[in-house]
């Protein structure tokens, strides 16, 4: 297809430039064409490779557009997948960026992994950002929550004059929940909240109301008094539970890989020895059902009953029997 492009500058437009590769910018078909192109590439490159299974099915990649994650249980398998992907990618006219490529090992043994691209070693990291969320090698959400809170506070500071103005209090509260909380709670449906994480979130909630009412910490105003002034209760944790319940309900009613991953149907070696201390908290523990996953899944089949479990506006969320 004969495609040309011109760049618009302050002083005018440049001359026409021939496009030799890529898709047409702004065309509604461009994302579809690129997805088809990349799907053909990965299928040809990774056919027969991979050893990571979920529910008996080999999962080689997790991808969104050109953001690609390769998964393997063994270092040699991962190196073979990368070598093959580079080889086939060059046949398709695509190159892998070594600087943007990272490797992360999820294991109790923090030994580094040696993965090379064109004789250049890929950097080992303990966390990296994928699709806007921070993923860590220990599987905890603390780093992601802190990052989200920092982003939300920065957004609040940029519009501080609006949130602290003489607008109606209810309107300002709606603006904070709509624009600031949405930034802080991005991806909160998948969080596993520990006690320290809950404290961070509740502190952020009070930070918003104090900044909105121009109440300094040096004023020695208790949190309870601040909540009375803004006619609010501590709702941010309940909001997370409602979002998580809404999302988990959809997942539990479907038969998909995500459901099997939540159920722990991942093939691999099981460590018989148990570490000291109590077991780590799971994502579903935040929903408050102490009778186990089977009871939770049974409740999710009834949409009305499931919705009624989380319809309260505030306070702790406990699933009750009917």
Backbone torsions as a table, in degrees:
resi	resn	phi	psi	omega
1	UNK	NA	130.4	-179.1
2	UNK	-80.4	107.5	-177.7
3	UNK	-122.7	136.3	176.3
4	UNK	-133.2	155.3	-177.5
5	UNK	-139.6	147.5	174.1
6	UNK	-125.8	142.0	-178.0
7	UNK	-101.8	127.3	179.4
8	UNK	-89.8	123.8	179.0
9	UNK	-116.1	176.6	179.8
10	UNK	-62.7	-35.9	-176.8
11	UNK	-91.3	2.6	179.7
12	UNK	139.8	-156.1	-179.2
13	UNK	-115.5	148.8	176.5
14	UNK	-80.4	174.6	176.0
15	UNK	-74.0	168.5	-179.0
16	UNK	-70.3	137.0	179.7
17	UNK	-121.8	132.0	-179.9
18	UNK	-72.9	133.1	176.5
19	UNK	-92.8	118.6	-176.9
20	UNK	-92.1	-24.8	-178.5
21	UNK	-151.4	169.6	179.5
22	UNK	94.0	-172.4	-179.3
23	UNK	-114.4	163.7	-177.8
24	UNK	-69.9	127.4	-179.3
25	UNK	-68.2	129.9	177.7
26	UNK	86.8	-7.5	-179.6
27	UNK	-75.8	138.8	-178.7
28	UNK	-68.3	-19.9	178.8
29	UNK	-85.7	-13.5	-174.8
30	UNK	-58.7	-47.9	178.8
31	UNK	-61.3	-38.8	-179.5
32	UNK	-66.2	-44.3	-179.7
33	UNK	-63.5	-41.9	179.9
34	UNK	-66.8	-40.2	178.8
35	UNK	-62.7	-41.3	177.0
36	UNK	-63.4	-41.5	-179.3
37	UNK	-63.7	-48.4	-178.5
38	UNK	-69.2	-32.4	178.7
39	UNK	-66.8	-42.3	176.5
40	UNK	-62.6	-38.8	-179.7
41	UNK	-63.5	-51.0	-176.8
42	UNK	-67.8	-35.4	178.5
43	UNK	-64.8	-43.2	179.3
44	UNK	-68.3	-37.3	-175.4
45	UNK	-76.4	-37.9	-171.0
46	UNK	-106.1	11.4	-179.7
47	UNK	-62.2	121.8	178.9
48	UNK	84.8	-1.9	-179.7
49	UNK	-102.9	168.0	177.3
50	UNK	100.0	147.8	-179.5
51	UNK	-139.9	13.2	-178.7
52	UNK	-98.6	120.2	-174.6
53	UNK	-118.4	139.8	172.3
54	UNK	-127.6	117.9	-178.3
55	UNK	61.6	32.4	-179.6
56	UNK	81.4	-2.4	-179.7
57	UNK	-106.5	131.8	179.9
58	UNK	-72.5	125.1	177.2
59	UNK	-110.9	111.8	-177.5
60	UNK	-93.3	-38.0	-172.1
61	UNK	-137.2	155.9	164.3
62	UNK	-125.6	117.6	-172.1
63	UNK	-138.8	149.4	173.1
64	UNK	-142.0	110.1	-175.6
65	UNK	57.3	-121.5	-178.5
66	UNK	-97.0	7.2	175.5
67	UNK	-90.7	107.1	-171.1
68	UNK	-118.7	132.3	175.4
69	UNK	-117.6	125.4	175.0
70	UNK	-99.5	136.6	-177.8
71	UNK	-123.7	134.9	178.0
72	UNK	-155.9	155.7	178.9
73	UNK	-91.4	-22.4	-178.6
74	UNK	-118.0	145.3	-179.0
75	UNK	-63.2	-41.1	-178.8
76	UNK	-65.6	-37.1	178.5
77	UNK	-65.3	-42.5	179.4
78	UNK	-64.3	-41.2	178.4
79	UNK	-63.2	-40.4	178.0
80	UNK	-64.5	-38.3	178.0
81	UNK	-64.9	-41.4	179.9
82	UNK	-67.1	-44.1	179.5
83	UNK	-59.7	-43.5	-179.9
84	UNK	-66.9	-39.5	180.0
85	UNK	-65.7	-38.7	177.7
86	UNK	-65.3	-43.3	-178.2
87	UNK	-62.7	-50.1	-179.3
88	UNK	-71.3	-34.6	179.3
89	UNK	-60.6	-38.1	178.5
90	UNK	-67.5	-31.1	175.2
91	UNK	-66.9	-27.4	177.6
92	UNK	-91.1	2.9	179.6
93	UNK	79.1	25.9	-179.1
94	UNK	-123.9	145.7	-179.1
95	UNK	-120.5	149.9	176.4
96	UNK	-94.4	128.0	-179.1
97	UNK	-81.4	112.7	-177.4
98	UNK	-66.6	-37.3	-176.5
99	UNK	-66.4	-33.1	-178.3
100	UNK	-90.7	-5.7	-178.6
101	UNK	-90.3	131.1	180.0
102	UNK	-129.1	158.1	175.5
103	UNK	-127.5	136.6	-179.4
104	UNK	-132.7	129.0	179.7
105	UNK	-101.5	125.7	178.1
106	UNK	-103.5	99.9	-175.8
107	UNK	-163.0	161.7	175.2
108	UNK	-75.0	-21.4	177.0
109	UNK	-95.8	110.4	-174.6
110	UNK	-80.9	40.4	178.5
111	UNK	-77.1	139.9	-178.7
112	UNK	-69.4	156.5	178.8
113	UNK	-108.7	134.2	-179.4
114	UNK	-99.9	101.3	177.0
115	UNK	-122.0	131.3	-176.2
116	UNK	-121.9	145.6	173.5
117	UNK	-126.2	112.7	-176.6
118	UNK	53.5	49.0	178.2
119	UNK	66.3	8.6	176.4
120	UNK	-106.1	127.6	-176.8
121	UNK	-75.4	134.7	179.2
122	UNK	-78.8	138.9	-177.4
123	UNK	-68.3	133.2	173.4
124	UNK	-86.1	131.4	-179.0
125	UNK	-129.2	155.7	175.7
126	UNK	-95.2	-16.3	175.9
127	UNK	-155.8	151.7	174.5
128	UNK	-154.1	158.4	-177.5
129	UNK	-95.0	125.9	177.9
130	UNK	-130.1	120.5	-179.6
131	UNK	53.9	41.0	174.3
132	UNK	86.8	-2.4	-179.1
133	UNK	-120.4	143.9	178.2
134	UNK	-85.8	124.3	176.4
135	UNK	-107.9	135.0	-178.0
136	UNK	-119.5	159.0	-177.0
137	UNK	-74.2	-14.9	177.8
138	UNK	-95.3	-2.2	176.8
139	UNK	75.5	8.0	179.7
140	UNK	-88.8	162.5	-175.9
141	UNK	-107.7	5.9	-174.9
142	UNK	-61.1	-46.0	-179.7
143	UNK	-62.5	-41.3	179.4
144	UNK	-64.9	-42.0	-179.6
145	UNK	-65.4	-43.7	178.2
146	UNK	-62.6	-40.8	178.9
147	UNK	-64.3	-42.7	179.7
148	UNK	-64.7	-41.1	178.7
149	UNK	-63.8	-41.5	178.6
150	UNK	-62.6	-40.9	178.2
151	UNK	-65.6	-40.1	179.8
152	UNK	-67.0	-39.8	178.1
153	UNK	-65.1	-38.8	177.7
154	UNK	-63.9	-40.6	177.9
155	UNK	-65.5	-38.1	177.4
156	UNK	-63.0	-43.1	-178.1
157	UNK	-64.0	-34.2	-179.9
158	UNK	-66.8	-33.2	-179.8
159	UNK	-110.9	30.4	-176.5
160	UNK	-59.5	-38.6	-178.9
161	UNK	-62.4	-31.8	178.6
162	UNK	-74.5	-47.2	-175.3
163	UNK	-71.1	-24.4	-179.9
164	UNK	-103.8	12.8	-177.6
165	UNK	-77.4	-173.6	-178.7
166	UNK	-91.8	18.7	174.6
167	UNK	-63.8	162.8	178.9
168	UNK	-56.6	140.0	-176.7
169	UNK	-58.9	-44.4	-179.3
170	UNK	-63.2	-36.5	178.3
171	UNK	-66.4	-43.2	179.9
172	UNK	-65.3	-36.9	177.2
173	UNK	-64.6	-40.2	178.3
174	UNK	-65.0	-37.8	178.2
175	UNK	-64.9	-41.7	179.0
176	UNK	-63.2	-45.5	-178.7
177	UNK	-68.8	-33.4	-177.5
178	UNK	-75.3	-46.6	-171.7
179	UNK	-99.3	-37.3	-175.6
180	UNK	-88.2	-47.4	178.7
181	UNK	-64.6	-32.3	179.5
182	UNK	-63.3	-34.5	176.9
183	UNK	-71.2	-44.3	-177.1
184	UNK	-67.2	-32.7	-173.2
185	UNK	-103.1	18.9	177.2
186	UNK	-63.8	123.5	-179.8
187	UNK	75.5	13.7	-177.1
188	UNK	-66.8	-16.4	-180.0
189	UNK	-61.4	-26.0	-176.0
190	UNK	-101.8	2.5	-177.2
191	UNK	-74.2	146.2	168.1
192	UNK	-110.1	108.1	-170.1
193	UNK	-90.1	116.5	170.4
194	UNK	-86.9	174.8	-178.7
195	UNK	-61.6	-40.2	-179.6
196	UNK	-66.9	-34.8	178.2
197	UNK	-68.2	-39.9	178.2
198	UNK	-63.2	-37.2	177.5
199	UNK	-65.5	-40.4	178.0
200	UNK	-60.8	-43.7	-177.7
201	UNK	-69.3	-41.1	178.2
202	UNK	-67.3	-35.2	175.9
203	UNK	-64.9	-39.3	177.1
204	UNK	-64.3	-40.2	178.7
205	UNK	-59.7	-46.2	179.2
206	UNK	-68.9	-32.6	176.8
207	UNK	-59.7	-41.9	180.0
208	UNK	-62.1	-47.9	-177.3
209	UNK	-68.4	-36.1	178.5
210	UNK	-66.9	-43.3	178.8
211	UNK	-66.2	-37.2	-178.9
212	UNK	-65.4	-36.5	-179.3
213	UNK	-96.1	6.3	178.8
214	UNK	57.3	44.4	178.6
215	UNK	-102.5	115.4	-179.5
216	UNK	-84.6	156.9	176.7
217	UNK	-65.7	-26.3	-180.0
218	UNK	-74.8	-7.8	178.1
219	UNK	-79.4	-10.5	178.6
220	UNK	55.8	46.9	175.7
221	UNK	-99.9	124.5	-178.0
222	UNK	-68.9	155.9	-179.9
223	UNK	-60.3	-37.1	179.8
224	UNK	-61.8	-38.9	178.7
225	UNK	-67.9	-38.0	177.8
226	UNK	-62.8	-42.9	179.8
227	UNK	-64.1	-36.3	177.5
228	UNK	-65.9	-40.3	-178.5
229	UNK	-64.1	-37.0	-178.1
230	UNK	-96.5	3.3	179.1
231	UNK	55.1	50.6	-178.9
232	UNK	-131.4	165.0	169.4
233	UNK	-121.8	170.9	177.3
234	UNK	-72.9	104.8	-171.3
235	UNK	-117.5	-8.9	-170.0
236	UNK	-67.6	-37.5	178.4
237	UNK	-68.8	-37.4	177.1
238	UNK	-66.8	-36.3	177.2
239	UNK	-62.6	-40.0	177.6
240	UNK	-64.3	-42.6	179.5
241	UNK	-63.0	-40.3	179.5
242	UNK	-65.6	-42.4	178.2
243	UNK	-64.1	-42.9	-179.9
244	UNK	-65.1	-41.8	180.0
245	UNK	-63.7	-40.3	179.2
246	UNK	-62.6	-43.6	-178.7
247	UNK	-72.2	-46.0	-179.0
248	UNK	-62.4	-35.9	178.4
249	UNK	-59.5	-42.9	177.6
250	UNK	-64.4	-41.5	-177.9
251	UNK	-65.3	-43.6	-176.6
252	UNK	-70.0	-20.0	178.1
253	UNK	-86.9	-4.6	-178.1
254	UNK	-111.1	162.6	171.1
255	UNK	-108.9	97.6	-174.8
256	UNK	-145.0	170.5	-180.0
257	UNK	-64.6	-33.5	179.7
258	UNK	-62.9	-41.0	177.8
259	UNK	-64.0	-40.7	179.4
260	UNK	-67.6	-34.0	176.8
261	UNK	-67.4	-39.8	177.5
262	UNK	-64.7	-36.1	179.4
263	UNK	-76.5	-5.9	177.4
264	UNK	81.6	24.4	179.8
265	UNK	-85.4	59.8	179.6
266	UNK	-112.6	121.7	-178.8
267	UNK	-73.5	141.3	178.3
268	UNK	164.1	-177.3	179.5
269	UNK	-77.7	137.8	-179.9
270	UNK	-105.8	124.7	177.6
271	UNK	-80.0	117.2	-176.2
272	UNK	-71.5	-40.7	-178.1
273	UNK	-70.6	139.2	-179.1
274	UNK	-102.7	139.9	179.0
275	UNK	-73.6	159.9	179.8
276	UNK	-68.2	151.7	178.9
277	UNK	93.9	176.6	-179.6
278	UNK	-76.0	163.5	-178.3
279	UNK	-68.3	154.9	179.4
280	UNK	-70.5	147.8	-179.9
281	UNK	-70.4	141.5	179.0
282	UNK	-102.8	162.9	-176.9
283	UNK	-61.1	-38.8	-176.9
284	UNK	-75.0	-13.2	-179.9
285	UNK	-64.2	-25.9	-178.7
286	UNK	-68.1	-17.5	-178.6
287	UNK	-79.9	-11.8	168.2
288	UNK	85.3	7.7	179.3
289	UNK	-89.8	113.1	-176.8
290	UNK	-86.0	-3.8	-177.7
291	UNK	-90.1	5.0	171.2
292	UNK	102.3	173.7	-174.9
293	UNK	-67.3	-37.6	-177.7
294	UNK	-60.8	-41.8	178.7
295	UNK	-67.4	-37.3	178.8
296	UNK	-64.1	-42.9	-180.0
297	UNK	-66.9	-36.0	177.7
298	UNK	-65.8	-40.6	178.2
299	UNK	-63.8	-36.5	-176.0
300	UNK	-65.8	-22.5	-178.7
301	UNK	-66.7	-27.1	177.7
302	UNK	-99.3	105.2	-175.1
303	UNK	-60.8	-43.1	-177.2
304	UNK	-66.5	-45.1	179.7
305	UNK	-64.3	-40.2	179.1
306	UNK	-64.4	-42.8	-179.1
307	UNK	-66.4	-37.8	-179.7
308	UNK	-66.0	-24.7	179.5
309	UNK	-67.8	-23.2	-173.7
310	UNK	-126.0	26.6	-176.5
311	UNK	-89.7	-7.6	-179.2
312	UNK	-68.6	147.6	-175.1
313	UNK	-80.6	-25.0	-177.2
314	UNK	-157.3	173.0	177.5
315	UNK	89.3	177.4	-177.9
316	UNK	-68.3	152.3	-178.7
317	UNK	-108.6	116.5	179.1
318	UNK	-128.8	127.4	176.6
319	UNK	-74.5	127.2	-179.9
320	UNK	-113.2	154.6	179.9
321	UNK	-82.7	156.9	-178.5
322	UNK	-119.2	NA	NA
